[in-house]
């Protein structure tokens, strides 16, 4: 029973990690383009 539990836990962690890595660029790209995000630069750095 313990072996089954650890195997299931390891597989679920791998699936969640894969989905996070696969979907993160899609999510980040759409939010940046829809919001028109441009980082602000302080005036001290522009001098």
PDBQT receptor file of N, H, CA, C and O in Angstrom, charges set to zero:
ATOM      1  N   UNK A   1       0.824  -1.194   0.000  1.00  0.00    +0.000 N 
ATOM      2  CA  UNK A   1       0.000   0.000   0.000  1.00  0.00    +0.000 C 
ATOM      3  C   UNK A   1       0.873   1.264   0.000  1.00  0.00    +0.000 C 
ATOM      4  O   UNK A   1       0.568   2.240  -0.686  1.00  0.00    +0.000 OA
ATOM      5  N   UNK A   2       1.958   1.230   0.778  1.00  0.00    +0.000 N 
ATOM      6  H   UNK A   2       2.206   0.437   1.335  1.00  0.00    +0.000 HD
ATOM      7  CA  UNK A   2       2.843   2.382   0.850  1.00  0.00    +0.000 C 
ATOM      8  C   UNK A   2       3.523   2.623  -0.497  1.00  0.00    +0.000 C 
ATOM      9  O   UNK A   2       3.702   3.769  -0.910  1.00  0.00    +0.000 OA
ATOM     10  N   UNK A   3       3.903   1.540  -1.181  1.00  0.00    +0.000 N 
ATOM     11  H   UNK A   3       3.759   0.609  -0.845  1.00  0.00    +0.000 HD
ATOM     12  CA  UNK A   3       4.533   1.661  -2.489  1.00  0.00    +0.000 C 
ATOM     13  C   UNK A   3       3.574   2.304  -3.485  1.00  0.00    +0.000 C 
ATOM     14  O   UNK A   3       3.976   3.156  -4.277  1.00  0.00    +0.000 OA
ATOM     15  N   UNK A   4       2.316   1.900  -3.445  1.00  0.00    +0.000 N 
ATOM     16  H   UNK A   4       1.989   1.208  -2.801  1.00  0.00    +0.000 HD
ATOM     17  CA  UNK A   4       1.299   2.462  -4.347  1.00  0.00    +0.000 C 
ATOM     18  C   UNK A   4       1.099   3.954  -4.074  1.00  0.00    +0.000 C 
ATOM     19  O   UNK A   4       0.961   4.747  -5.004  1.00  0.00    +0.000 OA
ATOM     20  N   UNK A   5       1.085   4.321  -2.817  1.00  0.00    +0.000 N 
ATOM     21  H   UNK A   5       1.197   3.676  -2.061  1.00  0.00    +0.000 HD
ATOM     22  CA  UNK A   5       0.896   5.721  -2.440  1.00  0.00    +0.000 C 
ATOM     23  C   UNK A   5       2.062   6.584  -2.914  1.00  0.00    +0.000 C 
ATOM     24  O   UNK A   5       1.841   7.673  -3.445  1.00  0.00    +0.000 OA
ATOM     25  N   UNK A   6       3.292   6.121  -2.734  1.00  0.00    +0.000 N 
ATOM     26  H   UNK A   6       3.471   5.237  -2.303  1.00  0.00    +0.000 HD
ATOM     27  CA  UNK A   6       4.452   6.915  -3.151  1.00  0.00    +0.000 C 
ATOM     28  C   UNK A   6       4.540   6.987  -4.677  1.00  0.00    +0.000 C 
ATOM     29  O   UNK A   6       4.919   8.021  -5.228  1.00  0.00    +0.000 OA
ATOM     30  N   UNK A   7       4.193   5.902  -5.354  1.00  0.00    +0.000 N 
ATOM     31  H   UNK A   7       3.885   5.063  -4.906  1.00  0.00    +0.000 HD
ATOM     32  CA  UNK A   7       4.215   5.914  -6.814  1.00  0.00    +0.000 C 
ATOM     33  C   UNK A   7       3.186   6.890  -7.359  1.00  0.00    +0.000 C 
ATOM     34  O   UNK A   7       3.476   7.663  -8.272  1.00  0.00    +0.000 OA
ATOM     35  N   UNK A   8       1.996   6.852  -6.804  1.00  0.00    +0.000 N 
ATOM     36  H   UNK A   8       1.760   6.224  -6.062  1.00  0.00    +0.000 HD
ATOM     37  CA  UNK A   8       0.938   7.769  -7.242  1.00  0.00    +0.000 C 
ATOM     38  C   UNK A   8       1.317   9.213  -6.951  1.00  0.00    +0.000 C 
ATOM     39  O   UNK A   8       1.056  10.093  -7.771  1.00  0.00    +0.000 OA
ATOM     40  N   UNK A   9       1.920   9.472  -5.816  1.00  0.00    +0.000 N 
ATOM     41  H   UNK A   9       2.132   8.757  -5.149  1.00  0.00    +0.000 HD
ATOM     42  CA  UNK A   9       2.344  10.826  -5.457  1.00  0.00    +0.000 C 
ATOM     43  C   UNK A   9       3.429  11.325  -6.410  1.00  0.00    +0.000 C 
ATOM     44  O   UNK A   9       3.382  12.473  -6.853  1.00  0.00    +0.000 OA
ATOM     45  N   UNK A  10       4.396  10.479  -6.726  1.00  0.00    +0.000 N 
ATOM     46  H   UNK A  10       4.434   9.546  -6.367  1.00  0.00    +0.000 HD
ATOM     47  CA  UNK A  10       5.468  10.878  -7.639  1.00  0.00    +0.000 C 
ATOM     48  C   UNK A  10       4.926  11.169  -9.032  1.00  0.00    +0.000 C 
ATOM     49  O   UNK A  10       5.333  12.147  -9.659  1.00  0.00    +0.000 OA
ATOM     50  N   UNK A  11       4.022  10.343  -9.522  1.00  0.00    +0.000 N 
ATOM     51  H   UNK A  11       3.691   9.549  -9.013  1.00  0.00    +0.000 HD
ATOM     52  CA  UNK A  11       3.464  10.572 -10.853  1.00  0.00    +0.000 C 
ATOM     53  C   UNK A  11       2.632  11.842 -10.895  1.00  0.00    +0.000 C 
ATOM     54  O   UNK A  11       2.674  12.580 -11.880  1.00  0.00    +0.000 OA
ATOM     55  N   UNK A  12       1.876  12.104  -9.835  1.00  0.00    +0.000 N 
ATOM     56  H   UNK A  12       1.842  11.505  -9.035  1.00  0.00    +0.000 HD
ATOM     57  CA  UNK A  12       1.047  13.312  -9.827  1.00  0.00    +0.000 C 
ATOM     58  C   UNK A  12       1.921  14.562  -9.755  1.00  0.00    +0.000 C 
ATOM     59  O   UNK A  12       1.592  15.571 -10.379  1.00  0.00    +0.000 OA
ATOM     60  N   UNK A  13       3.017  14.521  -9.015  1.00  0.00    +0.000 N 
ATOM     61  H   UNK A  13       3.285  13.701  -8.508  1.00  0.00    +0.000 HD
ATOM     62  CA  UNK A  13       3.925  15.662  -8.944  1.00  0.00    +0.000 C 
ATOM     63  C   UNK A  13       4.566  15.916 -10.298  1.00  0.00    +0.000 C 
ATOM     64  O   UNK A  13       4.716  17.068 -10.706  1.00  0.00    +0.000 OA
ATOM     65  N   UNK A  14       4.947  14.852 -11.002  1.00  0.00    +0.000 N 
ATOM     66  H   UNK A  14       4.826  13.916 -10.671  1.00  0.00    +0.000 HD
ATOM     67  CA  UNK A  14       5.538  15.007 -12.328  1.00  0.00    +0.000 C 
ATOM     68  C   UNK A  14       4.547  15.602 -13.313  1.00  0.00    +0.000 C 
ATOM     69  O   UNK A  14       4.922  16.443 -14.130  1.00  0.00    +0.000 OA
ATOM     70  N   UNK A  15       3.286  15.181 -13.253  1.00  0.00    +0.000 N 
ATOM     71  H   UNK A  15       2.982  14.498 -12.589  1.00  0.00    +0.000 HD
ATOM     72  CA  UNK A  15       2.267  15.706 -14.159  1.00  0.00    +0.000 C 
ATOM     73  C   UNK A  15       1.999  17.176 -13.881  1.00  0.00    +0.000 C 
ATOM     74  O   UNK A  15       1.880  17.972 -14.812  1.00  0.00    +0.000 OA
ATOM     75  N   UNK A  16       1.905  17.540 -12.621  1.00  0.00    +0.000 N 
ATOM     76  H   UNK A  16       2.001  16.893 -11.864  1.00  0.00    +0.000 HD
ATOM     77  CA  UNK A  16       1.671  18.941 -12.259  1.00  0.00    +0.000 C 
ATOM     78  C   UNK A  16       2.842  19.808 -12.692  1.00  0.00    +0.000 C 
ATOM     79  O   UNK A  16       2.638  20.914 -13.192  1.00  0.00    +0.000 OA
ATOM     80  N   UNK A  17       4.049  19.329 -12.511  1.00  0.00    +0.000 N 
ATOM     81  H   UNK A  17       4.214  18.431 -12.105  1.00  0.00    +0.000 HD
ATOM     82  CA  UNK A  17       5.227  20.082 -12.931  1.00  0.00    +0.000 C 
ATOM     83  C   UNK A  17       5.284  20.252 -14.440  1.00  0.00    +0.000 C 
ATOM     84  O   UNK A  17       5.620  21.326 -14.938  1.00  0.00    +0.000 OA
ATOM     85  N   UNK A  18       4.955  19.188 -15.168  1.00  0.00    +0.000 N 
ATOM     86  H   UNK A  18       4.682  18.316 -14.764  1.00  0.00    +0.000 HD
ATOM     87  CA  UNK A  18       4.948  19.270 -16.628  1.00  0.00    +0.000 C 
ATOM     88  C   UNK A  18       3.896  20.266 -17.109  1.00  0.00    +0.000 C 
ATOM     89  O   UNK A  18       4.167  21.073 -17.999  1.00  0.00    +0.000 OA
ATOM     90  N   UNK A  19       2.705  20.215 -16.530  1.00  0.00    +0.000 N 
ATOM     91  H   UNK A  19       2.485  19.561 -15.807  1.00  0.00    +0.000 HD
ATOM     92  CA  UNK A  19       1.655  21.153 -16.936  1.00  0.00    +0.000 C 
ATOM     93  C   UNK A  19       2.033  22.592 -16.605  1.00  0.00    +0.000 C 
ATOM     94  O   UNK A  19       1.746  23.500 -17.385  1.00  0.00    +0.000 OA
ATOM     95  N   UNK A  20       2.666  22.806 -15.474  1.00  0.00    +0.000 N 
ATOM     96  H   UNK A  20       2.899  22.068 -14.841  1.00  0.00    +0.000 HD
ATOM     97  CA  UNK A  20       3.077  24.159 -15.098  1.00  0.00    +0.000 C 
ATOM     98  C   UNK A  20       4.112  24.697 -16.077  1.00  0.00    +0.000 C 
ATOM     99  O   UNK A  20       4.032  25.853 -16.493  1.00  0.00    +0.000 OA
ATOM    100  N   UNK A  21       5.080  23.867 -16.448  1.00  0.00    +0.000 N 
ATOM    101  H   UNK A  21       5.145  22.927 -16.111  1.00  0.00    +0.000 HD
ATOM    102  CA  UNK A  21       6.103  24.317 -17.395  1.00  0.00    +0.000 C 
ATOM    103  C   UNK A  21       5.538  24.507 -18.796  1.00  0.00    +0.000 C 
ATOM    104  O   UNK A  21       5.979  25.391 -19.530  1.00  0.00    +0.000 OA
ATOM    105  N   UNK A  22       4.572  23.689 -19.166  1.00  0.00    +0.000 N 
ATOM    106  H   UNK A  22       4.214  22.971 -18.570  1.00  0.00    +0.000 HD
ATOM    107  CA  UNK A  22       4.001  23.768 -20.501  1.00  0.00    +0.000 C 
ATOM    108  C   UNK A  22       3.053  24.957 -20.647  1.00  0.00    +0.000 C 
ATOM    109  O   UNK A  22       3.043  25.616 -21.687  1.00  0.00    +0.000 OA
ATOM    110  N   UNK A  23       2.259  25.235 -19.616  1.00  0.00    +0.000 N 
ATOM    111  H   UNK A  23       2.267  24.700 -18.772  1.00  0.00    +0.000 HD
ATOM    112  CA  UNK A  23       1.244  26.279 -19.718  1.00  0.00    +0.000 C 
ATOM    113  C   UNK A  23       1.732  27.656 -19.290  1.00  0.00    +0.000 C 
ATOM    114  O   UNK A  23       1.085  28.653 -19.612  1.00  0.00    +0.000 OA
ATOM    115  N   UNK A  24       2.839  27.747 -18.585  1.00  0.00    +0.000 N 
ATOM    116  H   UNK A  24       3.365  26.937 -18.323  1.00  0.00    +0.000 HD
ATOM    117  CA  UNK A  24       3.289  29.051 -18.105  1.00  0.00    +0.000 C 
ATOM    118  C   UNK A  24       3.638  30.017 -19.230  1.00  0.00    +0.000 C 
ATOM    119  O   UNK A  24       3.253  31.181 -19.124  1.00  0.00    +0.000 OA
ATOM    120  N   UNK A  25       4.337  29.633 -20.302  1.00  0.00    +0.000 N 
ATOM    121  H   UNK A  25       4.650  28.687 -20.388  1.00  0.00    +0.000 HD
ATOM    122  CA  UNK A  25       4.617  30.608 -21.367  1.00  0.00    +0.000 C 
ATOM    123  C   UNK A  25       3.349  31.105 -22.047  1.00  0.00    +0.000 C 
ATOM    124  O   UNK A  25       3.262  32.274 -22.425  1.00  0.00    +0.000 OA
ATOM    125  N   UNK A  26       2.375  30.233 -22.203  1.00  0.00    +0.000 N 
ATOM    126  H   UNK A  26       2.446  29.284 -21.896  1.00  0.00    +0.000 HD
ATOM    127  CA  UNK A  26       1.116  30.650 -22.827  1.00  0.00    +0.000 C 
ATOM    128  C   UNK A  26       0.414  31.681 -21.946  1.00  0.00    +0.000 C 
ATOM    129  O   UNK A  26      -0.066  32.702 -22.438  1.00  0.00    +0.000 OA
ATOM    130  N   UNK A  27       0.358  31.412 -20.648  1.00  0.00    +0.000 N 
ATOM    131  H   UNK A  27       0.748  30.582 -20.248  1.00  0.00    +0.000 HD
ATOM    132  CA  UNK A  27      -0.314  32.308 -19.718  1.00  0.00    +0.000 C 
ATOM    133  C   UNK A  27       0.419  33.643 -19.613  1.00  0.00    +0.000 C 
ATOM    134  O   UNK A  27      -0.215  34.698 -19.623  1.00  0.00    +0.000 OA
ATOM    135  N   UNK A  28       1.742  33.608 -19.512  1.00  0.00    +0.000 N 
ATOM    136  H   UNK A  28       2.257  32.751 -19.503  1.00  0.00    +0.000 HD
ATOM    137  CA  UNK A  28       2.525  34.839 -19.371  1.00  0.00    +0.000 C 
ATOM    138  C   UNK A  28       2.428  35.678 -20.642  1.00  0.00    +0.000 C 
ATOM    139  O   UNK A  28       2.281  36.898 -20.565  1.00  0.00    +0.000 OA
ATOM    140  N   UNK A  29       2.508  35.050 -21.791  1.00  0.00    +0.000 N 
ATOM    141  H   UNK A  29       2.627  34.059 -21.854  1.00  0.00    +0.000 HD
ATOM    142  CA  UNK A  29       2.462  35.787 -23.057  1.00  0.00    +0.000 C 
ATOM    143  C   UNK A  29       1.113  36.471 -23.252  1.00  0.00    +0.000 C 
ATOM    144  O   UNK A  29       1.065  37.635 -23.651  1.00  0.00    +0.000 OA
ATOM    145  N   UNK A  30       0.019  35.767 -22.979  1.00  0.00    +0.000 N 
ATOM    146  H   UNK A  30       0.058  34.822 -22.655  1.00  0.00    +0.000 HD
ATOM    147  CA  UNK A  30      -1.301  36.367 -23.191  1.00  0.00    +0.000 C 
ATOM    148  C   UNK A  30      -1.565  37.499 -22.210  1.00  0.00    +0.000 C 
ATOM    149  O   UNK A  30      -2.144  38.515 -22.594  1.00  0.00    +0.000 OA
ATOM    150  N   UNK A  31      -1.156  37.353 -20.958  1.00  0.00    +0.000 N 
ATOM    151  H   UNK A  31      -0.686  36.528 -20.646  1.00  0.00    +0.000 HD
ATOM    152  CA  UNK A  31      -1.405  38.430 -20.000  1.00  0.00    +0.000 C 
ATOM    153  C   UNK A  31      -0.576  39.656 -20.322  1.00  0.00    +0.000 C 
ATOM    154  O   UNK A  31      -1.044  40.779 -20.133  1.00  0.00    +0.000 OA
ATOM    155  N   UNK A  32       0.649  39.471 -20.806  1.00  0.00    +0.000 N 
ATOM    156  H   UNK A  32       1.030  38.559 -20.960  1.00  0.00    +0.000 HD
ATOM    157  CA  UNK A  32       1.489  40.623 -21.131  1.00  0.00    +0.000 C 
ATOM    158  C   UNK A  32       0.973  41.344 -22.379  1.00  0.00    +0.000 C 
ATOM    159  O   UNK A  32       1.009  42.573 -22.432  1.00  0.00    +0.000 OA
ATOM    160  N   UNK A  33       0.503  40.616 -23.364  1.00  0.00    +0.000 N 
ATOM    161  H   UNK A  33       0.473  39.617 -23.321  1.00  0.00    +0.000 HD
ATOM    162  CA  UNK A  33       0.023  41.277 -24.576  1.00  0.00    +0.000 C 
ATOM    163  C   UNK A  33      -1.333  41.919 -24.356  1.00  0.00    +0.000 C 
ATOM    164  O   UNK A  33      -1.599  42.986 -24.909  1.00  0.00    +0.000 OA
ATOM    165  N   UNK A  34      -2.197  41.301 -23.564  1.00  0.00    +0.000 N 
ATOM    166  H   UNK A  34      -1.981  40.435 -23.115  1.00  0.00    +0.000 HD
ATOM    167  CA  UNK A  34      -3.519  41.883 -23.324  1.00  0.00    +0.000 C 
ATOM    168  C   UNK A  34      -3.435  43.117 -22.437  1.00  0.00    +0.000 C 
ATOM    169  O   UNK A  34      -4.181  44.075 -22.637  1.00  0.00    +0.000 OA
ATOM    170  N   UNK A  35      -2.548  43.102 -21.474  1.00  0.00    +0.000 N 
ATOM    171  H   UNK A  35      -1.942  42.324 -21.312  1.00  0.00    +0.000 HD
ATOM    172  CA  UNK A  35      -2.447  44.225 -20.552  1.00  0.00    +0.000 C 
ATOM    173  C   UNK A  35      -1.524  45.310 -21.093  1.00  0.00    +0.000 C 
ATOM    174  O   UNK A  35      -1.489  46.409 -20.541  1.00  0.00    +0.000 OA
ATOM    175  N   UNK A  36      -0.783  45.033 -22.148  1.00  0.00    +0.000 N 
ATOM    176  H   UNK A  36      -0.811  44.139 -22.596  1.00  0.00    +0.000 HD
ATOM    177  CA  UNK A  36       0.166  46.009 -22.661  1.00  0.00    +0.000 C 
ATOM    178  C   UNK A  36       1.229  46.325 -21.636  1.00  0.00    +0.000 C 
ATOM    179  O   UNK A  36       1.618  47.480 -21.468  1.00  0.00    +0.000 OA
ATOM    180  N   UNK A  37       1.695  45.308 -20.956  1.00  0.00    +0.000 N 
ATOM    181  H   UNK A  37       1.379  44.369 -21.092  1.00  0.00    +0.000 HD
ATOM    182  CA  UNK A  37       2.635  45.500 -19.841  1.00  0.00    +0.000 C 
ATOM    183  C   UNK A  37       4.000  45.939 -20.365  1.00  0.00    +0.000 C 
ATOM    184  O   UNK A  37       4.612  45.270 -21.197  1.00  0.00    +0.000 OA
ATOM    185  N   UNK A  38       4.454  47.068 -19.861  1.00  0.00    +0.000 N 
ATOM    186  H   UNK A  38       3.957  47.612 -19.185  1.00  0.00    +0.000 HD
ATOM    187  CA  UNK A  38       5.807  47.533 -20.111  1.00  0.00    +0.000 C 
ATOM    188  C   UNK A  38       6.374  47.983 -18.777  1.00  0.00    +0.000 C 
ATOM    189  O   UNK A  38       5.809  48.864 -18.129  1.00  0.00    +0.000 OA
ATOM    190  N   UNK A  39       7.474  47.395 -18.364  1.00  0.00    +0.000 N 
ATOM    191  H   UNK A  39       7.933  46.680 -18.891  1.00  0.00    +0.000 HD
ATOM    192  CA  UNK A  39       8.013  47.750 -17.051  1.00  0.00    +0.000 C 
ATOM    193  C   UNK A  39       8.465  49.214 -17.001  1.00  0.00    +0.000 C 
ATOM    194  O   UNK A  39       9.033  49.742 -17.957  1.00  0.00    +0.000 OA
ATOM    195  N   UNK A  40       8.202  49.834 -15.887  1.00  0.00    +0.000 N 
ATOM    196  H   UNK A  40       7.740  49.405 -15.111  1.00  0.00    +0.000 HD
ATOM    197  CA  UNK A  40       8.593  51.231 -15.677  1.00  0.00    +0.000 C 
ATOM    198  C   UNK A  40      10.058  51.283 -15.249  1.00  0.00    +0.000 C 
ATOM    199  O   UNK A  40      10.530  50.438 -14.487  1.00  0.00    +0.000 OA
ATOM    200  N   UNK A  41      10.750  52.269 -15.744  1.00  0.00    +0.000 N 
ATOM    201  H   UNK A  41      10.367  52.955 -16.363  1.00  0.00    +0.000 HD
ATOM    202  CA  UNK A  41      12.157  52.443 -15.406  1.00  0.00    +0.000 C 
ATOM    203  C   UNK A  41      12.288  53.750 -14.622  1.00  0.00    +0.000 C 
ATOM    204  O   UNK A  41      11.794  54.786 -15.068  1.00  0.00    +0.000 OA
ATOM    205  N   UNK A  42      12.945  53.715 -13.464  1.00  0.00    +0.000 N 
ATOM    206  H   UNK A  42      13.346  52.874 -13.102  1.00  0.00    +0.000 HD
ATOM    207  CA  UNK A  42      13.115  54.950 -12.695  1.00  0.00    +0.000 C 
ATOM    208  C   UNK A  42      13.943  55.978 -13.448  1.00  0.00    +0.000 C 
ATOM    209  O   UNK A  42      14.805  55.618 -14.250  1.00  0.00    +0.000 OA
ATOM    210  N   UNK A  43      13.689  57.237 -13.198  1.00  0.00    +0.000 N 
ATOM    211  H   UNK A  43      12.989  57.530 -12.547  1.00  0.00    +0.000 HD
ATOM    212  CA  UNK A  43      14.401  58.317 -13.878  1.00  0.00    +0.000 C 
ATOM    213  C   UNK A  43      15.901  58.316 -13.564  1.00  0.00    +0.000 C 
ATOM    214  O   UNK A  43      16.701  58.749 -14.393  1.00  0.00    +0.000 OA
ATOM    215  N   UNK A  44      16.289  57.838 -12.381  1.00  0.00    +0.000 N 
ATOM    216  H   UNK A  44      15.638  57.487 -11.707  1.00  0.00    +0.000 HD
ATOM    217  CA  UNK A  44      17.695  57.806 -12.016  1.00  0.00    +0.000 C 
ATOM    218  C   UNK A  44      18.489  56.895 -12.953  1.00  0.00    +0.000 C 
ATOM    219  O   UNK A  44      19.655  57.163 -13.244  1.00  0.00    +0.000 OA
ATOM    220  N   UNK A  45      17.861  55.830 -13.419  1.00  0.00    +0.000 N 
ATOM    221  H   UNK A  45      16.914  55.613 -13.182  1.00  0.00    +0.000 HD
ATOM    222  CA  UNK A  45      18.559  54.891 -14.288  1.00  0.00    +0.000 C 
ATOM    223  C   UNK A  45      18.643  55.401 -15.725  1.00  0.00    +0.000 C 
ATOM    224  O   UNK A  45      19.487  54.939 -16.493  1.00  0.00    +0.000 OA
ATOM    225  N   UNK A  46      17.791  56.334 -16.093  1.00  0.00    +0.000 N 
ATOM    226  H   UNK A  46      17.105  56.710 -15.470  1.00  0.00    +0.000 HD
ATOM    227  CA  UNK A  46      17.782  56.845 -17.463  1.00  0.00    +0.000 C 
ATOM    228  C   UNK A  46      18.845  57.904 -17.699  1.00  0.00    +0.000 C 
ATOM    229  O   UNK A  46      19.176  58.205 -18.846  1.00  0.00    +0.000 OA
ATOM    230  N   UNK A  47      19.390  58.480 -16.613  1.00  0.00    +0.000 N 
ATOM    231  H   UNK A  47      19.121  58.235 -15.682  1.00  0.00    +0.000 HD
ATOM    232  CA  UNK A  47      20.387  59.551 -16.747  1.00  0.00    +0.000 C 
ATOM    233  C   UNK A  47      21.732  59.014 -17.157  1.00  0.00    +0.000 C 
ATOM    234  O   UNK A  47      22.682  59.781 -17.313  1.00  0.00    +0.000 OA
TER     235      UNK A  47
